[in-house]
């Protein structure tokens, strides 16, 4: 599948897969992935894991013109996955309940996050105080009820997408990251001066993959274009 360097592709896939398809996907998993799948206590969670890893292989294999089972993954210091022996294709994956998102790009780091709106455990007042920057808290204070919750989830997914794209993950303190500025801009707190410094290296986008979910994308550089795809 063609992927120009100025494009970022985001795939959405449903993880509520039929048993026969799951068995086909499982055949392409590595021994380590199958071992991880066996550790899940509940069959539904195991099926979602097998589906997510299997679809990740299926989609990436299209870009590489390679068998899905031949792909080998490595992991960075903070757990970010990458393709071993493949220096140009970058990807990031996220799933929540039965929805999966996969971001793919050439020569630019990407991060993606998706959260199911129903029963989202992160949308609590305690979490708001722990992870939001001061500008974000001020922005959130203008809302109440469901609007307040949805605004927080938008901030949360943008932050998660960024720290996944950056590669340092949860080692980055979320309260020192601000995503409340318009037009997908990111700012990071300079502790020495107390100033918020813009980070032009990254551009952020809020996504609406399917009803009932909030999602976000972070990609390196400016001027790239986004294409949304659905796996069926």
DOGUVO-443300 format. One line per field, with one value per residue: residue number from 1; x, y negated, z of N, C-alpha, C, O in turn. Coordinates in pm, whole numbers. Layout:
residues N
resi: [NUM; ...] .
n_c1: [X; ...] .
n_c2: [Y; ...] .
n_c3: [Z; ...] .
ca_c1: [X; ...] .
ca_c2: [Y; ...] .
ca_c3: [Z; ...] .
c_c1: [X; ...] .
c_c2: [Y; ...] .
c_c3: [Z; ...] .
o_c1: [X; ...] .
o_c2: [Y; ...] .
o_c3: [Z; ...] .
END
This chain:
residues 232
resi: [1; 2; 3; 4; 5; 6; 7; 8; 9; 10; 11; 12; 13; 14; 15; 16; 17; 18; 19; 20; 21; 22; 23; 24; 25; 26; 27; 28; 29; 30; 31; 32; 33; 34; 35; 36; 37; 38; 39; 40; 41; 42; 43; 44; 45; 46; 47; 48; 49; 50; 51; 52; 53; 54; 55; 56; 57; 58; 59; 60; 61; 62; 63; 64; 65; 66; 67; 68; 69; 70; 71; 72; 73; 74; 75; 76; 77; 78; 79; 80; 81; 82; 83; 84; 85; 86; 87; 88; 89; 90; 91; 92; 93; 94; 95; 96; 97; 98; 99; 100; 101; 102; 103; 104; 105; 106; 107; 108; 109; 110; 111; 112; 113; 114; 115; 116; 117; 118; 119; 120; 121; 122; 123; 124; 125; 126; 127; 128; 129; 130; 131; 132; 133; 134; 135; 136; 137; 138; 139; 140; 141; 142; 143; 144; 145; 146; 147; 148; 149; 150; 151; 152; 153; 154; 155; 156; 157; 158; 159; 160; 161; 162; 163; 164; 165; 166; 167; 168; 169; 170; 171; 172; 173; 174; 175; 176; 177; 178; 179; 180; 181; 182; 183; 184; 185; 186; 187; 188; 189; 190; 191; 192; 193; 194; 195; 196; 197; 198; 199; 200; 201; 202; 203; 204; 205; 206; 207; 208; 209; 210; 211; 212; 213; 214; 215; 216; 217; 218; 219; 220; 221; 222; 223; 224; 225; 226; 227; 228; 229; 230; 231; 232] .
n_c1: [85; 54; 223; 278; 546; 455; 216; -5; -145; -439; -590; -903; -1045; -1273; -1289; -1458; -1463; -1538; -1515; -1391; -1238; -1068; -917; -774; -622; -472; -293; -85; 52; 337; 533; 572; 363; 141; 179; 144; -125; -241; -235; -448; -732; -1004; -1208; -1303; -1125; -892; -959; -980; -713; -578; -710; -633; -349; -327; -459; -297; -64; -169; -239; 1; 157; 61; 170; 436; 454; 476; 452; 213; 286; 560; 658; 856; 875; 1022; 1099; 1104; 1281; 1076; 874; 760; 655; 835; 922; 1141; 1442; 1344; 1361; 1217; 933; 693; 482; 188; -31; -357; -616; -951; -1208; -1404; -1285; -1020; -735; -490; -200; 3; 308; 570; 902; 842; 764; 480; 184; -102; -424; -713; -1024; -1295; -1608; -1813; -1827; -1565; -1278; -1087; -1195; -1241; -1282; -1062; -859; -856; -734; -483; -353; -390; -273; -223; -336; -514; -684; -808; -944; -1115; -1275; -1475; -1676; -1947; -2098; -2168; -2034; -1806; -1680; -1636; -1465; -1244; -1172; -1096; -864; -713; -673; -527; -293; -203; -160; 51; 263; 305; 388; 624; 777; 876; 676; 496; 691; 704; 581; 242; 108; 272; 245; 71; -227; -430; -430; -550; -582; -422; -178; 107; 233; 498; 591; 847; 1042; 1241; 1193; 922; 761; 542; 640; 616; 598; 702; 776; 582; 251; -89; -399; -747; -958; -1248; -1334; -1539; -1884; -1925; -1664; -1361; -1076; -728; -450; -100; 166; 492; 648; 537; 271; 195; -43; -359; -507; -791; -881; -1083; -1086; -1224] .
n_c2: [119; -223; -494; -812; -1034; -1272; -1214; -1098; -805; -687; -414; -269; -6; 254; 455; 653; 935; 1219; 1564; 1741; 1570; 1463; 1688; 1719; 1482; 1527; 1722; 1586; 1466; 1413; 1640; 1523; 1335; 1504; 1627; 1410; 1361; 1586; 1532; 1376; 1345; 1339; 1444; 1255; 1039; 1164; 1222; 963; 878; 1062; 998; 726; 741; 913; 772; 547; 659; 747; 505; 349; 519; 481; 237; 303; 504; 775; 1099; 1120; 1270; 1259; 1028; 856; 729; 473; 303; -16; -197; -286; -123; -168; -34; 85; 162; 419; 417; 246; -64; -295; -300; -410; -358; -352; -226; -197; -88; -62; 81; 212; 88; 4; -190; -269; -434; -527; -610; -740; -799; -978; -1027; -897; -909; -769; -776; -630; -648; -495; -642; -566; -461; -545; -521; -715; -965; -1142; -1361; -1351; -1259; -1470; -1675; -1569; -1532; -1743; -2048; -2386; -2583; -2413; -2331; -2573; -2611; -2391; -2455; -2614; -2454; -2225; -1919; -1677; -1804; -1894; -1653; -1543; -1735; -1701; -1438; -1486; -1647; -1456; -1241; -1376; -1439; -1180; -1075; -1239; -1179; -917; -933; -1079; -896; -873; -822; -755; -863; -1129; -1410; -1467; -1695; -1902; -1938; -2102; -2111; -2275; -2489; -2631; -2487; -2257; -2282; -2238; -2280; -2301; -2305; -2512; -2456; -2604; -2873; -2898; -2937; -2866; -2685; -2671; -2383; -2329; -2103; -1909; -1822; -1821; -1641; -1618; -1338; -1173; -880; -673; -670; -725; -718; -890; -1034; -1089; -1220; -1247; -1380; -1399; -1696; -1952; -2042; -1797; -1566; -1414; -1095; -900; -567; -271; 50; 340] .
n_c3: [0; -78; 76; 97; 200; 312; 424; 684; 787; 941; 1079; 1157; 1339; 1424; 1715; 1787; 1682; 1472; 1572; 1390; 1229; 1419; 1480; 1244; 1249; 1477; 1400; 1284; 1488; 1702; 1907; 2156; 2163; 2162; 2406; 2578; 2523; 2638; 2906; 2980; 3183; 3123; 2850; 2666; 2691; 2609; 2344; 2238; 2261; 2091; 1853; 1819; 1800; 1585; 1377; 1368; 1258; 1011; 882; 880; 728; 473; 396; 388; 211; 287; 447; 713; 940; 939; 1047; 1285; 1610; 1805; 2118; 2269; 2535; 2703; 2631; 2378; 2073; 1781; 1440; 1380; 1191; 999; 884; 816; 835; 1061; 1344; 1558; 1805; 1952; 2170; 2289; 2470; 2220; 2002; 1784; 1702; 1461; 1379; 1106; 946; 734; 819; 1023; 1361; 1531; 1736; 1891; 2047; 2190; 2355; 2513; 2566; 2741; 3074; 3123; 3301; 3357; 3364; 3608; 3890; 4059; 3889; 3707; 3859; 3896; 3646; 3469; 3319; 3444; 3264; 3129; 3335; 3390; 3149; 3157; 3371; 3273; 3192; 3258; 3386; 3133; 2922; 3048; 3114; 2857; 2749; 2914; 2838; 2577; 2617; 2757; 2570; 2373; 2516; 2580; 2323; 2242; 2432; 2367; 2101; 2134; 2273; 2527; 2700; 3003; 3161; 3118; 3281; 3301; 3388; 3322; 3059; 2807; 2628; 2562; 2393; 2082; 1746; 1741; 1876; 2091; 2420; 2659; 2999; 3115; 3372; 3491; 3429; 3455; 3240; 2963; 2691; 2343; 2130; 1835; 1701; 1705; 1595; 1678; 1660; 1710; 1689; 1555; 1556; 1570; 1680; 2031; 2114; 2193; 2046; 1957; 1769; 1740; 1558; 1418; 1307; 1071; 845; 736; 594; 665; 637; 676; 741; 727; 856; 730] .
ca_c1: [0; 135; 216; 371; 611; 384; 87; -21; -265; -497; -686; -994; -1092; -1355; -1229; -1561; -1442; -1590; -1417; -1314; -1140; -968; -827; -683; -528; -383; -189; 27; 117; 462; 519; 560; 229; 48; 199; 77; -269; -285; -236; -571; -825; -1135; -1202; -1325; -1000; -797; -999; -943; -568; -546; -759; -553; -216; -342; -490; -175; 20; -235; -235; 139; 209; 22; 267; 568; 446; 537; 354; 191; 357; 705; 696; 918; 864; 1108; 1035; 1193; 1302; 948; 775; 702; 694; 884; 949; 1283; 1494; 1269; 1405; 1141; 791; 662; 342; 147; -163; -432; -750; -1037; -1326; -1402; -1234; -874; -679; -350; -142; 119; 373; 710; 1004; 797; 706; 336; 122; -247; -492; -859; -1089; -1439; -1673; -1891; -1751; -1423; -1229; -995; -1269; -1284; -1228; -928; -767; -844; -637; -350; -288; -411; -193; -303; -423; -621; -780; -886; -1035; -1215; -1365; -1584; -1775; -2008; -2168; -2111; -1939; -1682; -1622; -1588; -1349; -1130; -1129; -1023; -731; -645; -629; -421; -171; -158; -105; 182; 368; 334; 467; 755; 849; 912; 560; 453; 799; 677; 474; 131; 66; 363; 214; -54; -285; -553; -421; -620; -508; -335; -44; 151; 325; 558; 632; 988; 1042; 1338; 1137; 779; 691; 498; 712; 554; 678; 664; 812; 466; 118; -190; -532; -855; -1023; -1379; -1332; -1672; -1963; -1897; -1521; -1282; -943; -636; -329; 16; 263; 611; 659; 423; 236; 153; -186; -417; -606; -857; -921; -1156; -1060; -1345] .
ca_c2: [0; -344; -590; -923; -1082; -1385; -1166; -1011; -722; -635; -307; -231; 131; 309; 574; 754; 1018; 1355; 1662; 1797; 1469; 1456; 1803; 1688; 1379; 1583; 1801; 1498; 1411; 1475; 1723; 1434; 1278; 1609; 1645; 1296; 1382; 1693; 1484; 1304; 1426; 1345; 1474; 1133; 963; 1238; 1203; 827; 873; 1136; 919; 606; 777; 971; 666; 466; 729; 748; 372; 311; 605; 424; 132; 362; 611; 889; 1180; 1067; 1347; 1238; 903; 870; 603; 441; 209; -117; -195; -308; -29; -200; 69; 48; 276; 452; 430; 161; -191; -413; -297; -434; -328; -348; -163; -214; -30; -79; 164; 283; 3; -5; -287; -249; -543; -480; -716; -719; -895; -1071; -958; -918; -851; -774; -728; -625; -619; -478; -742; -501; -402; -578; -532; -826; -1092; -1169; -1486; -1325; -1254; -1607; -1751; -1507; -1526; -1862; -2168; -2497; -2636; -2317; -2339; -2695; -2586; -2293; -2519; -2680; -2355; -2143; -1800; -1594; -1885; -1894; -1520; -1526; -1823; -1634; -1324; -1541; -1680; -1332; -1168; -1454; -1419; -1042; -1062; -1306; -1108; -794; -972; -1121; -775; -866; -769; -809; -932; -1272; -1452; -1518; -1828; -1999; -1938; -2175; -2090; -2354; -2589; -2589; -2452; -2142; -2317; -2178; -2361; -2229; -2398; -2527; -2469; -2706; -3007; -2897; -2975; -2760; -2697; -2598; -2276; -2320; -1972; -1820; -1873; -1735; -1643; -1542; -1252; -1118; -757; -612; -721; -666; -718; -1012; -991; -1196; -1183; -1336; -1343; -1483; -1787; -2033; -2036; -1665; -1549; -1298; -1013; -806; -443; -179; 190; 420] .
ca_c3: [0; -91; 186; 74; 322; 372; 471; 801; 776; 1065; 1056; 1265; 1324; 1533; 1775; 1811; 1564; 1476; 1620; 1279; 1187; 1525; 1466; 1134; 1294; 1579; 1334; 1247; 1606; 1747; 2027; 2270; 2161; 2204; 2549; 2642; 2509; 2729; 3043; 3009; 3262; 3059; 2707; 2589; 2689; 2526; 2203; 2198; 2243; 1968; 1741; 1802; 1750; 1451; 1280; 1355; 1163; 880; 818; 853; 623; 345; 361; 371; 112; 354; 520; 849; 1041; 931; 1112; 1418; 1682; 1918; 2210; 2325; 2680; 2771; 2580; 2248; 1976; 1650; 1352; 1371; 1056; 907; 939; 774; 871; 1203; 1374; 1697; 1812; 2077; 2164; 2406; 2448; 2092; 1894; 1773; 1609; 1425; 1301; 1028; 870; 696; 861; 1126; 1476; 1550; 1855; 1881; 2167; 2180; 2483; 2511; 2652; 2847; 3185; 3115; 3437; 3378; 3371; 3744; 3943; 4113; 3775; 3654; 3940; 3889; 3515; 3386; 3340; 3496; 3158; 3101; 3445; 3369; 3037; 3200; 3468; 3201; 3153; 3363; 3342; 3026; 2846; 3126; 3099; 2721; 2732; 2977; 2755; 2462; 2667; 2796; 2452; 2310; 2595; 2563; 2187; 2237; 2505; 2293; 1984; 2183; 2307; 2668; 2771; 3132; 3230; 3102; 3372; 3222; 3432; 3261; 2916; 2785; 2495; 2557; 2287; 1960; 1624; 1755; 1924; 2217; 2501; 2771; 3103; 3148; 3519; 3534; 3413; 3478; 3117; 2873; 2565; 2233; 2071; 1693; 1646; 1704; 1565; 1739; 1601; 1772; 1592; 1591; 1475; 1569; 1793; 2161; 2142; 2173; 2005; 1918; 1697; 1744; 1455; 1413; 1194; 1032; 704; 690; 568; 732; 568; 767; 677; 812; 822; 734] .
c_c1: [88; 113; 319; 427; 536; 248; 101; -152; -310; -605; -773; -1044; -1174; -1291; -1333; -1565; -1500; -1477; -1330; -1206; -1030; -868; -727; -578; -426; -270; -67; 102; 246; 435; 501; 420; 125; 58; 130; -74; -320; -296; -366; -670; -958; -1120; -1219; -1198; -895; -830; -963; -794; -527; -590; -672; -415; -224; -370; -371; -83; -39; -217; -92; 198; 174; 121; 404; 573; 514; 428; 337; 271; 507; 750; 752; 920; 969; 1039; 1140; 1200; 1172; 836; 715; 749; 748; 910; 1099; 1324; 1422; 1285; 1314; 996; 774; 514; 316; 3; -225; -566; -821; -1168; -1312; -1353; -1082; -838; -532; -305; -15; 175; 513; 795; 952; 731; 559; 292; -28; -308; -642; -915; -1239; -1504; -1746; -1797; -1601; -1368; -1138; -1067; -1328; -1221; -1087; -824; -748; -732; -495; -280; -303; -313; -283; -389; -539; -727; -869; -986; -1148; -1318; -1483; -1698; -1831; -2070; -2094; -2012; -1804; -1607; -1563; -1467; -1226; -1080; -1055; -881; -650; -590; -519; -288; -115; -97; 34; 290; 401; 418; 610; 841; 888; 794; 531; 566; 786; 562; 362; 91; 157; 347; 79; -101; -412; -550; -493; -524; -399; -196; -20; 245; 373; 612; 783; 996; 1136; 1277; 988; 697; 651; 561; 644; 652; 639; 700; 689; 339; 16; -323; -629; -927; -1160; -1398; -1469; -1750; -1930; -1751; -1462; -1140; -859; -513; -223; 115; 374; 608; 530; 393; 200; 1; -233; -516; -660; -908; -998; -1129; -1190; -1315] .
c_c2: [-124; -438; -700; -978; -1197; -1345; -1091; -936; -678; -535; -288; -90; 171; 438; 678; 849; 1158; 1453; 1716; 1699; 1456; 1570; 1780; 1586; 1437; 1665; 1717; 1442; 1485; 1560; 1636; 1373; 1380; 1635; 1533; 1312; 1484; 1646; 1411; 1397; 1446; 1361; 1349; 1050; 1032; 1217; 1064; 815; 942; 1056; 798; 639; 835; 866; 572; 529; 725; 613; 332; 393; 552; 316; 191; 468; 737; 972; 1127; 1140; 1326; 1114; 931; 733; 593; 335; 114; -109; -211; -224; -60; -97; 9; 177; 301; 468; 345; 18; -310; -415; -312; -405; -342; -300; -188; -144; -48; -6; 234; 197; -7; -112; -256; -365; -491; -598; -673; -833; -1004; -991; -994; -855; -867; -721; -731; -585; -603; -574; -675; -438; -429; -606; -650; -957; -1112; -1298; -1467; -1323; -1392; -1682; -1697; -1530; -1652; -1973; -2279; -2560; -2542; -2318; -2463; -2678; -2492; -2355; -2589; -2584; -2282; -2019; -1723; -1673; -1888; -1761; -1500; -1614; -1760; -1519; -1372; -1578; -1553; -1259; -1244; -1436; -1279; -1020; -1123; -1225; -974; -825; -1007; -1001; -763; -828; -837; -870; -1084; -1312; -1523; -1660; -1939; -2005; -2006; -2157; -2174; -2462; -2540; -2545; -2348; -2170; -2259; -2274; -2278; -2330; -2394; -2555; -2579; -2846; -3014; -2934; -2851; -2783; -2611; -2496; -2255; -2186; -1884; -1894; -1770; -1749; -1564; -1464; -1208; -990; -692; -671; -647; -662; -857; -967; -1110; -1136; -1289; -1288; -1446; -1570; -1862; -2010; -1899; -1661; -1416; -1227; -909; -687; -357; -36; 268; 560] .
c_c3: [0; 27; 160; 205; 388; 428; 603; 782; 914; 1028; 1179; 1236; 1446; 1583; 1814; 1693; 1583; 1509; 1507; 1233; 1292; 1514; 1353; 1176; 1392; 1517; 1299; 1368; 1638; 1871; 2152; 2278; 2205; 2354; 2627; 2636; 2610; 2873; 3080; 3079; 3190; 2907; 2622; 2579; 2603; 2377; 2154; 2175; 2114; 1846; 1713; 1746; 1609; 1346; 1261; 1251; 1021; 808; 785; 738; 484; 300; 327; 263; 165; 422; 663; 956; 1043; 1006; 1251; 1485; 1791; 2002; 2267; 2476; 2758; 2709; 2445; 2145; 1847; 1571; 1344; 1225; 953; 956; 908; 820; 1021; 1226; 1523; 1701; 1949; 2061; 2297; 2378; 2313; 1975; 1901; 1672; 1586; 1337; 1233; 949; 833; 751; 954; 1238; 1489; 1681; 1843; 2011; 2143; 2316; 2461; 2610; 2767; 2949; 3175; 3254; 3463; 3402; 3510; 3792; 3998; 4001; 3716; 3726; 3925; 3756; 3431; 3420; 3394; 3385; 3124; 3210; 3430; 3255; 3079; 3293; 3402; 3168; 3276; 3301; 3234; 2941; 2916; 3108; 2959; 2692; 2795; 2890; 2630; 2503; 2693; 2673; 2377; 2384; 2575; 2425; 2179; 2309; 2440; 2169; 2025; 2221; 2453; 2757; 2903; 3212; 3214; 3194; 3297; 3262; 3379; 3110; 2898; 2642; 2476; 2449; 2162; 1851; 1647; 1806; 2063; 2288; 2619; 2870; 3123; 3297; 3567; 3531; 3447; 3356; 3037; 2737; 2458; 2176; 1925; 1630; 1626; 1663; 1614; 1666; 1689; 1663; 1645; 1512; 1459; 1686; 1923; 2199; 2116; 2140; 1964; 1851; 1720; 1639; 1451; 1289; 1166; 883; 651; 673; 623; 640; 666; 688; 777; 764; 834; 680] .
o_c1: [188; 0; 435; 361; 551; 173; 204; -257; -228; -700; -724; -1080; -1148; -1246; -1297; -1658; -1509; -1360; -1210; -1094; -913; -748; -610; -460; -309; -162; 43; 205; 262; 328; 424; 364; 31; -42; 66; -144; -431; -359; -391; -689; -1017; -1031; -1155; -1166; -819; -740; -919; -750; -449; -516; -640; -368; -138; -313; -348; -28; 33; -184; -65; 280; 248; 152; 478; 680; 598; 321; 435; 318; 575; 870; 703; 960; 1001; 934; 1248; 1135; 1159; 718; 627; 869; 711; 918; 1175; 1251; 1437; 1229; 1332; 941; 833; 431; 409; -76; -154; -623; -759; -1231; -1217; -1380; -1024; -903; -459; -365; 65; 99; 569; 762; 1011; 654; 519; 353; -76; -251; -693; -859; -1302; -1460; -1740; -1700; -1520; -1406; -1114; -1008; -1449; -1117; -1002; -715; -636; -647; -398; -158; -233; -274; -405; -506; -650; -846; -990; -1099; -1263; -1434; -1582; -1804; -1769; -2092; -1972; -1915; -1699; -1486; -1453; -1377; -1117; -960; -963; -786; -533; -474; -427; -184; 6; 6; 124; 398; 513; 510; 706; 962; 928; 812; 540; 542; 850; 455; 384; 46; 124; 426; -17; -27; -491; -653; -498; -403; -295; -105; -112; 327; 300; 670; 841; 962; 1112; 1305; 933; 577; 716; 540; 617; 774; 553; 658; 689; 322; 32; -356; -595; -955; -1183; -1469; -1511; -1689; -1910; -1715; -1509; -1089; -911; -478; -254; 144; 353; 571; 427; 479; 175; -72; -159; -597; -583; -969; -978; -1149; -1257; -1404] .
o_c2: [-129; -459; -685; -970; -1218; -1430; -1030; -997; -635; -568; -289; -58; 126; 520; 782; 846; 1209; 1429; 1736; 1741; 1439; 1552; 1818; 1600; 1400; 1675; 1770; 1377; 1602; 1552; 1670; 1361; 1347; 1661; 1557; 1281; 1470; 1713; 1387; 1512; 1553; 1302; 1336; 997; 966; 1197; 1048; 748; 887; 1047; 770; 572; 809; 871; 524; 459; 702; 609; 286; 343; 574; 303; 135; 518; 798; 919; 1092; 1079; 1368; 1095; 1016; 634; 691; 283; 155; -25; -156; -251; 14; -74; -102; 286; 212; 526; 368; -19; -416; -522; -237; -424; -343; -331; -199; -142; -49; -28; 310; 231; -25; -125; -221; -391; -421; -677; -581; -950; -1111; -898; -1107; -760; -967; -634; -825; -498; -687; -585; -724; -371; -345; -704; -684; -1052; -1101; -1341; -1556; -1377; -1428; -1744; -1772; -1547; -1666; -1990; -2267; -2588; -2587; -2308; -2458; -2725; -2512; -2314; -2619; -2626; -2279; -2012; -1706; -1615; -1886; -1759; -1447; -1574; -1763; -1504; -1305; -1544; -1544; -1219; -1182; -1420; -1262; -954; -1067; -1204; -924; -749; -969; -1003; -655; -804; -959; -924; -1159; -1252; -1627; -1737; -2057; -2069; -1971; -2185; -2147; -2521; -2420; -2562; -2351; -2091; -2234; -2340; -2195; -2431; -2288; -2664; -2641; -2928; -3123; -2960; -2746; -2887; -2493; -2518; -2173; -2157; -1795; -2013; -1650; -1857; -1455; -1518; -1206; -988; -661; -718; -526; -609; -930; -873; -1219; -1020; -1408; -1169; -1564; -1526; -1838; -1965; -1885; -1742; -1318; -1291; -839; -701; -369; -5; 263; 645] .
o_c3: [72; 71; 197; 309; 508; 475; 631; 762; 996; 956; 1292; 1123; 1557; 1503; 1870; 1613; 1694; 1479; 1525; 1201; 1259; 1537; 1364; 1144; 1389; 1575; 1285; 1351; 1605; 1931; 2241; 2387; 2277; 2421; 2730; 2732; 2662; 2955; 3198; 3039; 3195; 2845; 2517; 2473; 2533; 2296; 2040; 2081; 2037; 1747; 1598; 1653; 1525; 1237; 1150; 1165; 924; 689; 674; 661; 389; 182; 246; 228; 98; 450; 727; 1052; 1136; 1026; 1324; 1424; 1859; 1964; 2308; 2538; 2867; 2732; 2400; 2130; 1808; 1627; 1305; 1145; 833; 1059; 967; 842; 1099; 1137; 1604; 1611; 2049; 1952; 2403; 2275; 2294; 1859; 2008; 1568; 1679; 1233; 1295; 892; 893; 733; 962; 1213; 1461; 1731; 1789; 2076; 2081; 2384; 2397; 2724; 2880; 2913; 3215; 3318; 3578; 3453; 3529; 3740; 3986; 4016; 3678; 3663; 3941; 3754; 3330; 3536; 3390; 3410; 3095; 3180; 3455; 3264; 3040; 3295; 3469; 3121; 3382; 3180; 3241; 2892; 2851; 3088; 2944; 2618; 2738; 2871; 2583; 2432; 2656; 2672; 2324; 2321; 2555; 2412; 2117; 2254; 2455; 2136; 1957; 2204; 2498; 2877; 2915; 3320; 3287; 3185; 3236; 3177; 3390; 3040; 2967; 2547; 2386; 2417; 2137; 1862; 1581; 1784; 2141; 2225; 2673; 2831; 3146; 3343; 3671; 3618; 3465; 3368; 3043; 2674; 2480; 2175; 1895; 1518; 1540; 1693; 1595; 1617; 1736; 1556; 1766; 1411; 1348; 1783; 1925; 2305; 2029; 2201; 1938; 1872; 1721; 1631; 1476; 1180; 1230; 807; 531; 730; 628; 573; 731; 582; 898; 646; 937; 674] .
END
